[in-house]
Amino acid sequence: MKPAYKVHKYGTTGDIDPLHLELFLNSLDGEVEAILPNLNRQYTPLGVYAYTNYLLIVERTKAVG
C-alpha cells in the first residue's frame, strides 16, 4: 500500500502565531512530512523585505485499501 497525503494551507496575516500553529499541528491525525512557506517580497523606499503569505503543511495519512 502506498501512503496517502493531504496538503493543508495554513493562512497567515503577518506574523505566525506559534501557539495557534502548535495547536493546528497537534490536531492532525497523521504525521507531518513537510512545512513549506510561501514567501512574498515587499518593496519600500528603505529596501526590500520578505514575509510569509501562508504555509503548506503536508500530512501523511493512512492508506486506504
Sequence and secondary structure as in RCSB ss.txt:
>XXXX:A:sequence
MKPAYKVHKYGTTGDIDPLHLELFLNSLDGEVEAILPNLNRQYTPLGVYAYTNYLLIVERTKAVG
>XXXX:A:secstr
   EEEEEEEE SSS  HHHHHHHHHT SSEEEEEEEEEEEEEETTEEEEEEEEEEEEEEE    
